[in-house]
Amino acid sequence: MSLASREVLGMRVDTTSYEDASRRVVLWANEGRSAYVCIGTVHMVMEAFDSMPFQETVNGADLVTPDGMPLVWALKALGMRSASRVYGPDLMPHTLEIAAREKVPIGLYGGTPESLEMLHQVLKARYPEIMVVCRIAPPFRPLTPEEDEAVTREIVASGARILFVGIGCPKQEKWMAAHKDRIPAVMLGVGAAFDFHTGRVRQAPRWMQASGLEWVFRLIMEPRRLWKRYAKHNPRFVGLFLLQLLGLRYFGRDKAEHPGPVTLDQVEERPATHALYAERAD
């Protein structure tokens, strides 16, 4: 089950599909594997670009799907012609359908007690055989070490083998990475999927999603919360990816292979390289 991948501004994105991704998740769950899945967006790419530790968190995931159409287009531009969108809110029902059929217990982490109750009712109506064994609404603040330990014990004791995590990027990716090997479940960071499936938040029309315009719809729905994010990230993503595509700037592993010219202020840091330069000068 190998994966073809490319790095977009240094962040790994895998070429997968709904069928492939959901099957992987259930297979890992049945194996009792501790794993986490990142649902990649432009927001995530730019958070990873701005923070090397976060980039390492995403690149360390067991699967990184291209959630937004810009990442699908980026993969295609980088040679992955078969790339297709694997959108978090749609990956969730694909996975739930198989989990219900195969009796794989699932858990929900995120939202409020009220929204989780609504989601639970929706899931039971759609998938009567689904086994929801854990529902946790964490506080809207960092957990204390004691609280985190209690939550971890609760999830482990529940027997959940697939855990949907909806606390937003980049918090959910950091949380999943911190709990890998502590929670014997496959964790999926699905962002706003909980609110979409309960109808608390409207989704963009399919034509806007397919056109890469979902961000416009979401900005109209939540301008005060999202305008700064889109103003900061979207233009930079377009410009930086264009430089990557044209080979004018390198990121991630490509940057390691193309370190660029040595500058004088790097003499003490890279003496061996400068020695080589000195030999060539002679």
Secondary structure by P-SEA (a helix, b strand, c coil): cbbbbbbcccbbbbbccaaaaaaaaaaaaaaccccccccccaaaaaaaaacaaaaaaaaaccccccccaaaaaaaaaacccccccccaaaaaaaaaaaaaaabbbbbbccccaaaaaaaaaaaaaaccccccccccccccccccaaaaaaaaaaaaaacccbbbbcccaaaaaaaaaaaccccccccccccaaaaaaacccccccaaaaaacaaaaaaaaacccccaaaaaacaaaaaaaaaaaaacccccaaaaaacccccccccccccaaaaaaaaaaac
